[in-house]
Amino acid sequence: MLVQKYRESQGQAKEEMRLTIQKAVSANPELRSKKELIDSFLAQVNAHENVMHDWNDFVAEKREKELNELIKAENLKPKETRKYFDMIFRDGEVKMLALLLIKSSQQ
């Protein structure tokens, strides 16, 4: 895994590994949309961490933070919104009717 090699690198080799990772992300259409997320993770990874465990924790924390921001910004019902997003990630699709049901009334 490139991130593991990056974590273990020192000095110039670390910078070269970072560039290799950035090129790999840019070359992969599925990863391009996650570039900012990957860059943020690389900025905080250190030599004493379990990369896969820390990546999963990092993504979960980022998802929770962004979901909280979305709930607040769009005035959504927290419980229903969380249930909806769990369904999206489980099923891999967006259901528009459910989305309408989680929107709070503006009265």
C-alpha positions as CSV (number, residue, x, y, z in Angstrom):
1,M,0.0,0.0,0.0
2,L,1.4,3.4,-1.0
3,V,0.3,5.1,2.2
4,Q,2.2,2.5,4.3
5,K,5.3,3.2,2.2
6,Y,4.7,7.0,2.7
7,R,4.4,6.5,6.4
8,E,7.7,4.7,6.6
9,S,9.6,7.1,4.4
10,Q,11.9,9.9,5.5
11,G,13.0,13.2,4.0
12,Q,13.2,13.4,0.2
13,A,11.9,9.8,-0.2
14,K,8.7,10.8,1.8
15,E,8.1,13.8,-0.6
16,E,8.7,11.5,-3.6
17,M,6.2,9.0,-2.2
18,R,3.6,11.8,-1.7
19,L,4.0,12.8,-5.3
20,T,3.6,9.1,-6.4
21,I,0.3,8.9,-4.3
22,Q,-1.0,12.2,-5.8
23,K,-0.3,10.9,-9.3
24,A,-2.0,7.6,-8.6
25,V,-5.1,9.4,-7.2
26,S,-5.2,11.8,-10.2
27,A,-4.9,8.8,-12.7
28,N,-7.8,6.9,-11.1
29,P,-11.3,8.2,-11.9
30,E,-12.7,6.6,-8.8
31,L,-10.1,8.2,-6.5
32,R,-10.2,11.8,-8.0
33,S,-13.3,12.8,-6.1
34,K,-11.5,11.6,-2.9
35,K,-8.3,13.6,-3.5
36,E,-9.0,16.2,-0.7
37,L,-9.8,13.4,1.7
38,I,-6.7,11.5,0.9
39,D,-4.5,14.6,1.1
40,S,-5.9,15.4,4.5
41,F,-5.2,11.9,5.7
42,L,-1.6,12.0,4.5
43,A,-1.0,15.3,6.3
44,Q,-1.8,13.6,9.7
45,V,-0.4,10.1,9.3
46,N,2.7,9.3,11.2
47,A,5.2,6.4,11.6
48,H,3.5,4.9,14.7
49,E,0.1,4.3,13.3
50,N,-1.8,1.3,11.8
51,V,-2.6,2.9,8.4
52,M,-5.7,0.9,7.6
53,H,-7.2,1.3,11.0
54,D,-6.5,5.0,11.1
55,W,-7.8,5.4,7.5
56,N,-11.1,3.9,8.6
57,D,-11.3,6.0,11.7
58,F,-10.4,9.1,9.7
59,V,-13.1,8.5,7.1
60,A,-15.7,7.8,9.8
61,E,-14.9,11.0,11.7
62,K,-14.9,13.1,8.5
63,R,-18.3,11.5,7.5
64,E,-19.8,12.3,10.9
65,K,-18.6,15.9,10.8
66,E,-19.9,16.5,7.3
67,L,-23.2,14.8,8.1
68,N,-23.6,17.0,11.2
69,E,-22.9,20.1,9.1
70,L,-25.4,19.0,6.4
71,I,-28.1,18.4,9.0
72,K,-27.6,21.8,10.5
73,A,-27.2,23.7,7.3
74,E,-30.3,22.1,5.7
75,N,-32.4,22.0,8.8
76,L,-32.8,18.2,8.6
77,K,-34.2,15.8,11.1
78,P,-31.1,14.2,12.6
79,K,-32.4,10.7,13.4
80,E,-34.1,10.3,10.0
81,T,-31.2,11.8,8.1
82,R,-28.7,9.4,9.7
83,K,-31.0,6.5,9.0
84,Y,-31.3,7.7,5.3
85,F,-27.5,8.0,4.9
86,D,-26.9,4.6,6.5
87,M,-29.4,3.2,3.9
88,I,-27.6,5.0,1.0
89,F,-24.2,3.6,2.0
90,R,-25.7,0.1,2.5
91,D,-27.7,0.0,-0.7
92,G,-25.5,2.2,-2.9
93,E,-28.3,4.3,-4.2
94,V,-30.3,7.5,-3.4
95,K,-34.0,7.2,-3.0
96,M,-35.7,10.6,-3.6
97,L,-38.9,10.0,-1.6
98,A,-37.0,9.2,1.5
99,L,-35.0,12.4,1.0
100,L,-38.2,14.4,1.0
101,L,-39.3,12.8,4.2
102,I,-36.3,13.8,6.3
103,K,-36.6,17.5,5.4
104,S,-37.9,19.5,8.4
105,S,-41.0,21.7,7.9
106,Q,-40.1,25.4,7.6
107,Q,-43.2,26.6,9.6
